[in-house]
């Protein structure tokens, strides 16, 4: 939970951060991929090149800043992020990587305007958001795991058969290597 002073710093600096958020997120991704190349496979390269990924991150951070006083609305706004993260098997250990690189990018873009107190406040805000996402994603993982034919984590599949749908479209029917059922 953010302290009263951190809340005040977030409120006071949110317009400045918002003004520079696209530059921050554009710096964030290359920085993260330099430091942690193993996470690059979790991101769509086309979305990196066309700028939609940085814009999506910037929008999510700004939405959270604006909605965090209303937990139900914040959770609803993050639902699409949770769905995407679960589809990619994002795990709690990924969040410190993002936090480190996001704070480094904020520091690089804002320079001396980022005092230690402001950095602590934004770091705490990121931690709050990360904890919320981890919780929401864990709920989604558990829900899917408990469904008949559900699972958690990676699961190997093989192509069981192909189906020619048209002259240019072919469908691949997949079956799990373990022979178990698959949730709908």
Contact map, one row per residue, 1 for C-alpha under 8 A:
1110000000000000000000000000000000000000000000000000000000000000000000000000000000000000000000000000000000000000000000000001000100000000000000000000000000000000000000000000000000000000
1111011000000000000000000000000000000000000000000000000000000000000000000000000000000000000000000000000000000000000000001001100000000000000000000000000000000000000000000000000000000000
1111111000000000000000000000000000000000000000000000000000000000000000000000000000000000000000000000000000000000000000000000000000000000000000000000000000000000000000000000000000000000
0111111100000000000000000000000000000000000000000000000000000000000000000000000000000000000000000000000000000000000000000000000000000000000000000000000000000000000000000000000000000000
0011111110000000000000000000000000000000000000000000000000000000000000000000000000000000000000000000000000000000000000000000000000000000000000000000000000000000000000000000000000000000
0111111111000000000000000000000000000000000000000000000000000000000000000000000000000000000000000000000000000000000011011100000000000000000000000000000000000000000000000000000000000000
0111111111100000000000000000000000000000000000000000000000000000000000000000000000000000000000000000000000000000000000001000000000000000000000000000000000000000000000000000000000000000
0001111111110000000000000000000000000000000000000000000000000000000000000000000000000000000000000000000000000000000000000000000000000000000000000000000000000000000000000000000000000000
0000111111111000000000000000000000000000000000000000000000000000000000000000000000000000000000000000000000000000000001001000000000000000000000000000000000000000000000000000000000000000
0000011111111100000000000000000000000000000000000000000000000000000000000000000000000000000000000000000000000000000001001100000000000000000000000000000000000000000000000000000000000000
0000001111111110000000000000000000000000000000000000000000000000000000000000000000000000000000000000000000000000000000000000000000000000000000000000000000000000000000000000000000000000
0000000111111110000000000000000000000000000000000000000000000000000000000000000000000000000000000000000000000000000000000000000000000000000000000000000000000000000000000000000000000000
0000000011111111100000000000000000000000000000000000000000000000000000000000000000000000000000000000000000000000000001000000000000000000000000000000000000000000000000000000000000000000
0000000001111111110000000000000000000000000000000000000000000000100000000000000000000000000000000000000000000000000000000000000000000000000000000000000000000000000000000000000000000000
0000000000111111111000000000000000000000000000000000000000000000000000000000000000000000000000000000000000000000000000000000000000000000000000000000000000000000000000000000000000000000
0000000000001111111100000000000000000000000000000000000000000000000000000000000000000000000000000000000000000000000000000000000000000000000000000000000000000000000000000000000000000000
0000000000001111111110000000000000000000000000000000000000000000000000000000000000000000000000000000000000000000000000000000000000000000000000000000000000000000000000000000000000000000
0000000000000111111111000000000000000000000000000000000000000100000000000000000000000000000000000000000000000000000000000000000000000000000000000000000000000000000000000000000000000000
0000000000000011111111000000000000000000000000000000000000000000000000000000000000000000000000000000000000000000000000000000000000000000000000000000000000000000000000000000000000000000
0000000000000001111111110000000000000000000000000000000000000000000000000000000000000000000000000000000000001100000000000000000000000000000000000000000000000000000000000000000000000000
0000000000000000111111111000000000000000000000000000000001000000000000000000000000000000000000000000000000000000000000000000000000000000000000000000000000000000000000000000000000000000
0000000000000000011111111100000000000000000000000000011001000000000000000000000000000000000000000000000000000000000000000000000000000000000000000000000000000000000000000000000000000000
0000000000000000000111111110000000000000000000000000000000000000000000000000000000000000000000000000000000001000000000000000000000000000000000000000000000000000000000000000000000000000
0000000000000000000111111111000000000000000000000000000000000000000000000000000000000000000000000000010011001000000000000000000000000000000000000000000000000000000000000000000000000000
0000000000000000000011111111100000000000000000000000011011000000000000000000000000000000000000000000010010000000000000000000000000000000000000000000000000000000000000000000000000000000
0000000000000000000001111111110000000000000000000010010000000000000000000000000000000000000000000000000000000000000000000000000000000000000000000000000000000000000000000000000000000000
0000000000000000000000111111111000000000000000000000000000000000000000000000000000000000000000000000000010001000000000000000000000000000000000000000000000000000000000000000000000000000
0000000000000000000000011111111100000000000000000000000000000000000000000000000000000000000000000000110110000000000000000000000000000000000000000000000000000000000000000000000000000000
0000000000000000000000001111111110000000000000000000010000000000000000000000000000000000000000000000000000000000000000000000000000000000000000000000000000000000000000000000000000000000
0000000000000000000000000111111111000000000000000000000000000000000000000000000000000000000000000000000000000000000000000000000000000000000000000000000000000000000000000000000000000000
0000000000000000000000000011111111100000000000000000000000000000000000000000000000000000000000000000100010000000000000000000000000000000000000000000000000000000000000000000000000000000
0000000000000000000000000001111111111000000000000000000000000000000000000000000000000000000000001100100000000000000000000000000000000000000000000000000000000000000000000000000000000000
0000000000000000000000000000111111111111000000000000000000000000000000000000000000000000000000000000000000000000000000000000000000000000000000000000000000000000000000000000000000000000
0000000000000000000000000000011111111000000000000000000000000000000000000000000000000000000000000000000000000000000000000000000000000000000000000000000000000000000000000000000000000000
0000000000000000000000000000001111111000000000000000000000000000000000000000000000000000000000000000000000000000000000000000000000000000000000000000000000000000000000000000000000000000
0000000000000000000000000000000111111111000000000000000000000000000000000000000000000000000000001000000000000000000000000000000000000000000000000000000000000000000000000000000000000000
0000000000000000000000000000000111111111000000000000000000000000000000000000000000000000000000000000000000000000000000000000000000000000000000000000000000000000000000000000000000000000
0000000000000000000000000000000010011111100000000000000000000000000000000000000000000000000000000000000000000000000000000000000000000000000000000000000000000000000000000000000000000000
0000000000000000000000000000000010011111111000000000000000000000000000000000000000000000000000000000000000000000000000000000000000000000000000000000000000000000000000000000000000000000
0000000000000000000000000000000010011111111000000000000000000000000000000000000000000000000000000000000000000000000000000000000000000000000000000000000000000000000000000000000000000000
0000000000000000000000000000000000000111111100000000000000000000000000000000000000000000000000000000000000000000000000000000000000000000000000000000000000000000000000000000000000000000
0000000000000000000000000000000000000011111100000000000000000000000000000000000000000001000000000000000000000000000000000000000000000000000000000000000000000000000000000000000000000000
0000000000000000000000000000000000000011111110110000000000000000000000000000000000000000000000000000000000000000000000000000000000000000000000000000000000000000000000000000000000000000
0000000000000000000000000000000000000000111111110000000000000000000000000000000000000000000000000000000000000000000000000000000000000000000000000000000000000000000000000000000000000000
0000000000000000000000000000000000000000001111111000000000000000000000000000000000000000000000000000000000000000000000000000000000000000000000000000000000000000000000000000000000000000
0000000000000000000000000000000000000000000111111100000000000000000000000000000000000000000000000000000000000000000000000000000000000000000000000000000000000000000000000000000000000000
0000000000000000000000000000000000000000001111111111100000000000000000000000000000000000000000000000000000000000000000000000000000000000000000000000000000000000000000000000000000000000
0000000000000000000000000000000000000000001111111111110000000000000000000000000000000000000000000000000000000000000000000000000000000000000000000000000000000000000000000000000000000000
0000000000000000000000000000000000000000000011111111000000000000000000000000000000000000000000000000000000000000000000000000000000000000000000000000000000000000000000000000000000000000
0000000000000000000000000000000000000000000001111111100000000000000000000000000000000000000000000000000000000000000000000000000000000000000000000000000000000000000000000000000000000000
0000000000000000000000000100000000000000000000111111111000000000000000000000000000000000000000000000000000000000000000000000000000000000000000000000000000000000000000000000000000000000
0000000000000000000000000000000000000000000000111111111100000000000000000000000000000000000000000000000000000000000000000000000000000000000000000000000000000000000000000000000000000000
0000000000000000000000000000000000000000000000110111111110000000000000000000000000000000000000000000000000000000000000000000000000000000000000000000000000000000000000000000000000000000
0000000000000000000001001100100000000000000000010011111111000000000000000000000000000000000000000000000000000000000000000000000000000000000000000000000000000000000000000000000000000000
0000000000000000000001001000000000000000000000000011111111100000000000000000000000000000000000000000000000000000000000000000000000000000000000000000000000000000000000000000000000000000
0000000000000000000000000000000000000000000000000001111111110000000000000000000000000000000000000000000000000000000000000000000000000000000000000000000000000000000000000000000000000000
0000000000000000000000001000000000000000000000000000111111111000000000000000000000000000000000000000000000000000000000000000000000000000000000000000000000000000000000000000000000000000
0000000000000000000011001000000000000000000000000000011111111100000000000000000000000000000000000000000000000000000000000000000000000000000000000000000000000000000000000000000000000000
0000000000000000000000000000000000000000000000000000001111111110000000000000000000000000000000000000000000000000000000000000000000000000000000000000000000000000000000000000000000000000
0000000000000000000000000000000000000000000000000000000111111111000000000000010000000000000000000000000000000000000000000000000000000000000000000000000000000000000000000000000000000000
0000000000000000000000000000000000000000000000000000000011111111100000000000000000000000000000000000000000000000000000000000000000000000000000000000000000000000000000000000000000000000
0000000000000000010000000000000000000000000000000000000001111111110000000000000000000000000000000000000000000000000000000000000000000000000000000000000000000000000000000000000000000000
0000000000000000000000000000000000000000000000000000000000111111111000000100100000000000000000000000000000000000000000000000000000000000000000000000000000000000000000000000000000000000
0000000000000000000000000000000000000000000000000000000000011111111100000100000000000000000000000000000000000000000000000000000010000000000000000000000000000000000000000000000000000000
0000000000000100000000000000000000000000000000000000000000001111111100000000000000000000000000000000000000000000000000000000000000000000000000000000000000000000000000000000000000000000
0000000000000000000000000000000000000000000000000000000000000111111110000000000000000000000000000000000000000000000000000000000000000000000000000000000000000000000000000000000000000000
0000000000000000000000000000000000000000000000000000000000000011111111101100000000000000000000000000000000000000000000000000000000000000000000000000000000000000000000000000000000000000
0000000000000000000000000000000000000000000000000000000000000001111111101100000000000000000000000000000000000000000000000000000000000000000000000000000000000000000000000000000000000000
0000000000000000000000000000000000000000000000000000000000000000011111100000000000000000000000000000000000000000000000000000000000000000000000000000000000000000000000000000000000000000
0000000000000000000000000000000000000000000000000000000000000000001111111100000000000000000000000000000000000000000000000000000000000000000000000000000000000000000000000000000000000000
0000000000000000000000000000000000000000000000000000000000000000001111111110000000000000000000000000000000000000000000000000000000000000000000000000000000000000000000000000000000000000
0000000000000000000000000000000000000000000000000000000000000000000001111111000000000000000000000000000000000000000000000000000000000000000000000000000000000000000000000000000000000000
0000000000000000000000000000000000000000000000000000000000000000001101111111100000000000000000000000000000000000000000000000000000000000000000000000000000000000000000000000000000000000
0000000000000000000000000000000000000000000000000000000000000011001101111111110000000000000000000000000000000000000000000000000000000000000000000000000000000000000000000000000000000000
0000000000000000000000000000000000000000000000000000000000000000000000111111111000000000000000000000000000000000000000000000000000000001000000000000000000000000000000000000000000000000
0000000000000000000000000000000000000000000000000000000000000000000000011111111000000000000000000000000000000000000000000000000000000000000000000000000000000000000000000000000000000000
0000000000000000000000000000000000000000000000000000000000000010000000001111111100000000000000000000000000000000000000000000000000000000000000000000000000000000000000000000000000000000
0000000000000000000000000000000000000000000000000000000000010000000000000111111111000000000000000000000000000000000000000000000000001000000000000000000000000000000000000000000000000000
0000000000000000000000000000000000000000000000000000000000000000000000000011111111100000000000000000000000000000000000000000000000000000000000000000000000000000000000000000000000000000
0000000000000000000000000000000000000000000000000000000000000000000000000000111111110000000000000000000000000000000000000000000000000000000000000000000000000000000000000000000000000000
0000000000000000000000000000000000000000000000000000000000000000000000000000011111111000000000000000000000000000000000000000000000000000000000000000000000000000000000000000000000000000
0000000000000000000000000000000000000000000000000000000000000000000000000000011111111100000000000000000000000000000000000000000000001001100000000000000000000000000000000000000000000000
0000000000000000000000000000000000000000000000000000000000000000000000000000001111111110000000000000000000000000000000000000000000000000100000000000000000000000000000000000000000000000
0000000000000000000000000000000000000000000000000000000000000000000000000000000111111111000000000000000000000000000000000000000000000000000000000000000000000000000000000000000000000000
0000000000000000000000000000000000000000000000000000000000000000000000000000000011111111110000000000000000000000000000000000000000000000100000000000000000000000000000000000000000000000
0000000000000000000000000000000000000000000000000000000000000000000000000000000001111111110000000000000000000000000000000000000000000000100110000000000000000000000000000000000000000000
0000000000000000000000000000000000000000000000000000000000000000000000000000000000111111110000000000000000000000000000000000000000000000000000000000000000000000000000000000000000000000
0000000000000000000000000000000000000000010000000000000000000000000000000000000000011111110000000000000000000000000000000000000000000000000000000000000000000000000000000000000000000000
0000000000000000000000000000000000000000000000000000000000000000000000000000000000001111111000000000000000000000000000000000000000000000000000000000000011000000000000000000000000000000
0000000000000000000000000000000000000000000000000000000000000000000000000000000000001111111101000000000000000000000000000000000000000000000000000000000000000000000000000000000000000000
0000000000000000000000000000000000000000000000000000000000000000000000000000000000000000111111100000000000000000000000000000000000000100000000000000000000000000000000000000000000000000
0000000000000000000000000000000000000000000000000000000000000000000000000000000000000000011111110000000000000000000000000000000000000100000000000000000000000000000000000000000000000000
0000000000000000000000000000000000000000000000000000000000000000000000000000000000000000001111111000000000000000000000000000000000000000000000000000000000000000000000000000000000000000
0000000000000000000000000000000000000000000000000000000000000000000000000000000000000000011111111100000000000000000000000000000000000000000000000000000000000000000000000000000000000000
0000000000000000000000000000000000000000000000000000000000000000000000000000000000000000001111111110000000000000000000000000000001000000000000000000000000000000000000000000000000000000
0000000000000000000000000000000000000000000000000000000000000000000000000000000000000000000111111111000000000000000000000000000000000000000000000000000000000000000000000000000000000000
0000000000000000000000000000000100010000000000000000000000000000000000000000000000000000000011111111100000000000000000000000000000000000000000000000000000000000000000000000000000000000
0000000000000000000000000000000100000000000000000000000000000000000000000000000000000000000001111111110000000000000000000000000000000000000000000000000000000000000000000000000000000000
0000000000000000000000000000000000000000000000000000000000000000000000000000000000000000000000111111111000000000000000000010011000000000000000000000000000000000000000000000000000000000
0000000000000000000000000000000000000000000000000000000000000000000000000000000000000000000000011111111100000000000000000000000000000000000000000000000000000000000000000000000000000000
0000000000000000000000000001001100000000000000000000000000000000000000000000000000000000000000001111111110000000000000000000000000000000000000000000000000000000000000000000000000000000
0000000000000000000000011001000000000000000000000000000000000000000000000000000000000000000000000111111111000000000000000000000000000000000000000000000000000000000000000000000000000000
0000000000000000000000000000000000000000000000000000000000000000000000000000000000000000000000000011111111100000000000100110000000000000000000000000000000000000000000000000000000000000
0000000000000000000000000001000000000000000000000000000000000000000000000000000000000000000000000001111111110000000000000000000000000000000000000000000000000000000000000000000000000000
0000000000000000000000011011001000000000000000000000000000000000000000000000000000000000000000000000111111111000000000000000000000000000000000000000000000000000000000000000000000000000
0000000000000000000000010000000000000000000000000000000000000000000000000000000000000000000000000000011111111110010000000000000000000000000000000000000000000000000000000000000000000000
0000000000000000000000000000000000000000000000000000000000000000000000000000000000000000000000000000001111111111010000100000000000000000000000000000000000000000000000000000000000000000
0000000000000000000000000000000000000000000000000000000000000000000000000000000000000000000000000000000111111110000000000000000000000000000000000000000000000000000000000000000000000000
0000000000000000000100110010000000000000000000000000000000000000000000000000000000000000000000000000000011111110000000000000000000000000000000000000000000000000000000000000000000000000
0000000000000000000100000000000000000000000000000000000000000000000000000000000000000000000000000000000001111111110000000000000000000000000000000000000000000000000000000000000000000000
0000000000000000000000000000000000000000000000000000000000000000000000000000000000000000000000000000000001111111110000000000000000000000000000000000000000000000000000000000000000000000
0000000000000000000000000000000000000000000000000000000000000000000000000000000000000000000000000000000000100111111000000000000000000000000000000000000000000000000000000000000000000000
0000000000000000000000000000000000000000000000000000000000000000000000000000000000000000000000000000000000000111111000000000000000000000000000000000000000000000000000000000000000000000
0000000000000000000000000000000000000000000000000000000000000000000000000000000000000000000000000000000001100111111111100000000000000000000000000000000000000000000000000000000000000000
0000000000000000000000000000000000000000000000000000000000000000000000000000000000000000000000000000000000000001111111100000000000000000000000000000000000000000000000000000000000000000
0000000000000000000000000000000000000000000000000000000000000000000000000000000000000000000000000000000000000000011111110000000000000000000000000000000000000000000000000000000000000000
0000010000000000000000000000000000000000000000000000000000000000000000000000000000000000000000000000000000000000011111111000000000000000000000000000000000000000000000000000000000000000
0000010011001000000000000000000000000000000000000000000000000000000000000000000000000000000000000000000000000000011111111100000000000000000000000000000000000000000000000000000000000000
0000000000000000000000000000000000000000000000000000000000000000000000000000000000000000000000000000001000100000011111111110000000000000000000000000000000000000000000000000000000000000
0000010000000000000000000000000000000000000000000000000000000000000000000000000000000000000000000000000000000000000111111111000000000000000000000000000000000000000000000000000000000000
0100011011000000000000000000000000000000000000000000000000000000000000000000000000000000000000000000000000000000000011111111100000000000000000000000000000000000000000000000000000000000
0000010001000000000000000000000000000000000000000000000000000000000000000000000000000000000000000000001000000000000001111111110000000000000000000000000000000000000000000000000000000000
0000000000000000000000000000000000000000000000000000000000000000000000000000000000000000000000000010001000000000000000111111111000000000000000000000000000000000000000000000000000000000
1100000000000000000000000000000000000000000000000000000000000000000000000000000000000000000000000000000000000000000000011111111100000000000000000000000000000000000000000000000000000000
0100000000000000000000000000000000000000000000000000000000000000000000000000000000000000000000000000000000000000000000001111111110000000000000000000000000000000000000000000000000000000
0000000000000000000000000000000000000000000000000000000000000000000000000000000000000000000000000010000000000000000000000111111111000000000000000000000000000000000000000000000000000000
0000000000000000000000000000000000000000000000000000000000000000000000000000000000000000000000000010000000000000000000000011111111100000000000000000000000000000000000000000000000000000
1000000000000000000000000000000000000000000000000000000000000000000000000000000000000000000000000000000000000000000000000001111111110000000000000000000000000000000000000000000000000000
0000000000000000000000000000000000000000000000000000000000000001000000000000000000000000000000000000000000000000000000000000111111111000000000000000000000000000000000000000000000000000
0000000000000000000000000000000000000000000000000000000000000000000000000000000000000000000000100000000000000000000000000000011111111100000000000000000000000000000000000000000000000000
0000000000000000000000000000000000000000000000000000000000000000000000000000000000000000000000000000000000000000000000000000001111111110000000000000000000000000000000000000000000000000
0000000000000000000000000000000000000000000000000000000000000000000000000000000000000000000000000000000000000000000000000000000111111111000000000000000000000000000000000000000000000000
0000000000000000000000000000000000000000000000000000000000000000000000000000010001000000000000000000000000000000000000000000000011111111100000000000000000000000000000000000000000000000
0000000000000000000000000000000000000000000000000000000000000000000000000000000000000000001100000000000000000000000000000000000001111111110000000000000000000000000000000000000000000000
0000000000000000000000000000000000000000000000000000000000000000000000000000000000000000000000000000000000000000000000000000000000111111111000000000000000000000000000000000000000000000
0000000000000000000000000000000000000000000000000000000000000000000000000010000001000000000000000000000000000000000000000000000000011111111100000000000000000000000000000000000000000000
0000000000000000000000000000000000000000000000000000000000000000000000000000000001101100000000000000000000000000000000000000000000001111111110000000000000000000000000000000000000000000
0000000000000000000000000000000000000000000000000000000000000000000000000000000000000000000000000000000000000000000000000000000000000111111111000000000000000000000000000000000000000000
0000000000000000000000000000000000000000000000000000000000000000000000000000000000000000000000000000000000000000000000000000000000000011111111100000000000000000000000000000000000000000
0000000000000000000000000000000000000000000000000000000000000000000000000000000000000100000000000000000000000000000000000000000000000001111111110000000000000000000000000000000000000000
0000000000000000000000000000000000000000000000000000000000000000000000000000000000000100000000000000000000000000000000000000000000000000111111111000000100000000000000000000000000000000
0000000000000000000000000000000000000000000000000000000000000000000000000000000000000000000000000000000000000000000000000000000000000000011111111100000100000000000000000000000000000000
0000000000000000000000000000000000000000000000000000000000000000000000000000000000000000000000000000000000000000000000000000000000000000001111111110000000000000000000000000000000000000
0000000000000000000000000000000000000000000000000000000000000000000000000000000000000000000000000000000000000000000000000000000000000000000111111110011100000000000000000000000000000010
0000000000000000000000000000000000000000000000000000000000000000000000000000000000000000000000000000000000000000000000000000000000000000000011111111111100000000000000000000000000000000
0000000000000000000000000000000000000000000000000000000000000000000000000000000000000000000000000000000000000000000000000000000000000000000001111111011000000000000000000000000000000000
0000000000000000000000000000000000000000000000000000000000000000000000000000000000000000000000000000000000000000000000000000000000000000000000111111110000000000000000000000000000000010
0000000000000000000000000000000000000000000000000000000000000000000000000000000000000000000000000000000000000000000000000000000000000000000000001111110000000000000000000000000000001110
0000000000000000000000000000000000000000000000000000000000000000000000000000000000000000000000000000000000000000000000000000000000000000000000001011111000000000000000000000000000011111
0000000000000000000000000000000000000000000000000000000000000000000000000000000000000000000000000000000000000000000000000000000000000000000000011111111100000000000000000000000000001110
0000000000000000000000000000000000000000000000000000000000000000000000000000000000000000000000000000000000000000000000000000000000000000000000011100111110100000000000000000000000000000
0000000000000000000000000000000000000000000000000000000000000000000000000000000000000000000000000000000000000000000000000000000000000000000011011000011111100000000000000000000000000000
0000000000000000000000000000000000000000000000000000000000000000000000000000000000000000100000000000000000000000000000000000000000000000000000000000001111100000000000000000000000000000
0000000000000000000000000000000000000000000000000000000000000000000000000000000000000000100000000000000000000000000000000000000000000000000000000000000111110000000000000000000000000000
0000000000000000000000000000000000000000000000000000000000000000000000000000000000000000000000000000000000000000000000000000000000000000000000000000001111111000000000000000000100000000
0000000000000000000000000000000000000000000000000000000000000000000000000000000000000000000000000000000000000000000000000000000000000000000000000000000001111100000000000000000111000000
0000000000000000000000000000000000000000000000000000000000000000000000000000000000000000000000000000000000000000000000000000000000000000000000000000000000111110000000000000011110000000
0000000000000000000000000000000000000000000000000000000000000000000000000000000000000000000000000000000000000000000000000000000000000000000000000000000000011111000000000000011110000000
0000000000000000000000000000000000000000000000000000000000000000000000000000000000000000000000000000000000000000000000000000000000000000000000000000000000001111110000000001111000000000
0000000000000000000000000000000000000000000000000000000000000000000000000000000000000000000000000000000000000000000000000000000000000000000000000000000000000111110000000001111000000000
0000000000000000000000000000000000000000000000000000000000000000000000000000000000000000000000000000000000000000000000000000000000000000000000000000000000000011111000000001110000000000
0000000000000000000000000000000000000000000000000000000000000000000000000000000000000000000000000000000000000000000000000000000000000000000000000000000000000011111100000111100000000000
0000000000000000000000000000000000000000000000000000000000000000000000000000000000000000000000000000000000000000000000000000000000000000000000000000000000000000111110000111100000000000
0000000000000000000000000000000000000000000000000000000000000000000000000000000000000000000000000000000000000000000000000000000000000000000000000000000000000000011111101110000000000000
0000000000000000000000000000000000000000000000000000000000000000000000000000000000000000000000000000000000000000000000000000000000000000000000000000000000000000001111111110000000000000
0000000000000000000000000000000000000000000000000000000000000000000000000000000000000000000000000000000000000000000000000000000000000000000000000000000000000000000111111100000000000000
0000000000000000000000000000000000000000000000000000000000000000000000000000000000000000000000000000000000000000000000000000000000000000000000000000000000000000000111111000000000000000
0000000000000000000000000000000000000000000000000000000000000000000000000000000000000000000000000000000000000000000000000000000000000000000000000000000000000000000011111100000000000000
0000000000000000000000000000000000000000000000000000000000000000000000000000000000000000000000000000000000000000000000000000000000000000000000000000000000000000000111111110000000000000
0000000000000000000000000000000000000000000000000000000000000000000000000000000000000000000000000000000000000000000000000000000000000000000000000000000000000000011111011111000000000000
0000000000000000000000000000000000000000000000000000000000000000000000000000000000000000000000000000000000000000000000000000000000000000000000000000000000000000011110001111100000000000
0000000000000000000000000000000000000000000000000000000000000000000000000000000000000000000000000000000000000000000000000000000000000000000000000000000000000011111000000111110000000000
0000000000000000000000000000000000000000000000000000000000000000000000000000000000000000000000000000000000000000000000000000000000000000000000000000000000000011111000000011111000000000
0000000000000000000000000000000000000000000000000000000000000000000000000000000000000000000000000000000000000000000000000000000000000000000000000000000000001111100000000001111100000000
0000000000000000000000000000000000000000000000000000000000000000000000000000000000000000000000000000000000000000000000000000000000000000000000000000000000001111000000000000111110100000
0000000000000000000000000000000000000000000000000000000000000000000000000000000000000000000000000000000000000000000000000000000000000000000000000000000000111100000000000000011111111100
0000000000000000000000000000000000000000000000000000000000000000000000000000000000000000000000000000000000000000000000000000000000000000000000000000000000011100000000000000001111110000
0000000000000000000000000000000000000000000000000000000000000000000000000000000000000000000000000000000000000000000000000000000000000000000000000000000000010000000000000000000111110000
0000000000000000000000000000000000000000000000000000000000000000000000000000000000000000000000000000000000000000000000000000000000000000000000000000000000000000000000000000001111111000
0000000000000000000000000000000000000000000000000000000000000000000000000000000000000000000000000000000000000000000000000000000000000000000000000000100000000000000000000000000111111100
0000000000000000000000000000000000000000000000000000000000000000000000000000000000000000000000000000000000000000000000000000000000000000000000000001110000000000000000000000000100111110
0000000000000000000000000000000000000000000000000000000000000000000000000000000000000000000000000000000000000000000000000000000000000000000000000001110000000000000000000000000100011111
0000000000000000000000000000000000000000000000000000000000000000000000000000000000000000000000000000000000000000000000000000000000000000000000010011110000000000000000000000000000001111
0000000000000000000000000000000000000000000000000000000000000000000000000000000000000000000000000000000000000000000000000000000000000000000000000000100000000000000000000000000000000111
